[in-house]
Amino acid sequence: MKIPIMIEPAFSRSSIWCRQMQAGIEAAAARKKYEIQYLSADDFPEEAFADSSPKARPLVTLVGTYSSWLSGALRSMERKNADVLLAGCLPPEGWSIRGAVHMDYAGGMRRLMEYLKGCGKTCTALYGCFADSFADRVKRQTFLAEVPEKDHALVLENRGGLNACYAQFRECAGKVDSVICVNDLAAASLIGHLRMDGIRVPEDLYVTAFGSTEIARLFSPSITTVTLDYYAMGEQMVSMYAYLRRCELEISMTAGVRCRLEIAGSTAMEPERAKQGNRDNPLPGASMDFYGDEEVRRLMSLEALLMHLDDMDREILRGLLHGVGYELLAEQMEMPVNTLRYRVRRMAQLAGVGGRSELIAFLERAGSRWLDLNAGRDKGNGSAWREL
């Protein structure tokens, strides 16, 4: 079986979450011996549907998060008389599709709000909403629906980048006791700005997010998140595609990937006390590219690096960030200097920079002073260099 997939360019080019979803897609396809054919908007070959039934419409998977891109892609599929399976979102109003696999953002938002309420928080802000993002739109709608009518719902939109978003937040910071960030990157950015303004997390303000990235785990404090399992979403997409292709009935189906709440330091590790419990009408302000924000790109690159570090890599980074030279660092770590140089080159490539000096500068710009590179390790092993 051949599975044709078209991925939103901005999502494919810059997103760690897209890479996780692709890994799930390719792993599930390999297990079932399916072939994946990636298509572009300008490359829609007829041979992509060579194994389709002559009587059946071709079925194409669209992967993306921007509503504006999705509307155009759906029109393209409509002109080509192709059915659509969506991965990553639900269809805009007015569109009929065969299937959709999406994250349960609404359930995750309700879970976060119940948790914060159980922690005694009475005034929560939603931070970093990007108007063209399907995921952020669902989070925003759910947030507004859950805030009691008597209370004022505070939503900070991301219209000019994360730095501009914080400038809005600074004006009302004293009015809230907790913040829900739309993703871990926004949360890391927010906590960094708060720290520079002398606002403590979690002592003065609880901060939560969506994402479960390495940045959230290693940040200081670690960030309470709703997990987003894009790998599982990719696997479910392959299973749904195979079912729809084999099903003789003209049915439509939707599947949501459930989210879990992971409590961490940004909410003082407080245990959960709450109960478990028009197709051409995009929102205004959607012209900005979320992945084009310089701070987002820097945090994405940092996440790509952190995902591939082992304990020895972290030890090397701690030494480099404290100005230790190669020879002394190699001696302290009992490894050949060439091995140390190789590891530094590899980490620089993962971060998308040219070498040791650029790697150090990148880490300093990305806020390495707020990362705990010992997180998750046995503290009894000690370290030659102090924690960041």
Disulfide bonds with the S-S distance in Angstrom:
none
